[in-house]
Amino acid sequence: MTAFRTPLKEVRGLGSAREGTGHWWGQRVTAIALAPLSLWFVWFAVAHSGADYSALSSAVGQPLNAVLLLAFVSSMFYHAYLGLQVVIEDYVHPRALEITLMVLIRFGSVLAVLAAAVAILRLVFIAVERS
């Protein structure tokens, strides 16, 4: 009876985790979003390179600049998280270490986005108080 079994039965259920397509799209969408946002950020940084704290806080406090800066920071950290996830899944083989690193990079990414958002919003509220 075992002579009639094919190797297909051994691989059934071991295929796609049904996450690959969403992960691929997430990386592509954030990469596309980061292209113009990075150009804007470089322009913004160069334009305000010699500015003092009050001038920079008023520049960041403008609604368009604050939204673009929040979009840049959040997509940058999400894109980095997705990239690090692929590296860990592909090259870290002890399962316990893989899970630990995945939790750490997710926590670190969320913490970094929250810290950046708080800093940007604080500059926005400082600019609002001054005007």
C-alpha angles and dihedrals in degrees: 000000000000090000090072096055117101128211087251091083090061094056100041109117093016095090130091117356086214090243102090098085095049091046091049092050091047092055093046095047093048090046091052091046092047094055097071093028091056091050090050091048093051090048091047093048093048093045091053100034095116097036123120124233097271094049092048093047091051090048092050089043092066107103097234093049092046093050093047091047092050090048091049095049096044095047092044094054093042091050090049090049092052091049094048090048090058092048092050094046092049102041110024109080110175101088095216091053091046092053092045093051092046091053091047096050092046091049091044093049094049091045092050093049091048092048092049092046092051091049093048094045090048090056089048092053091046089053091048092051091052094053 
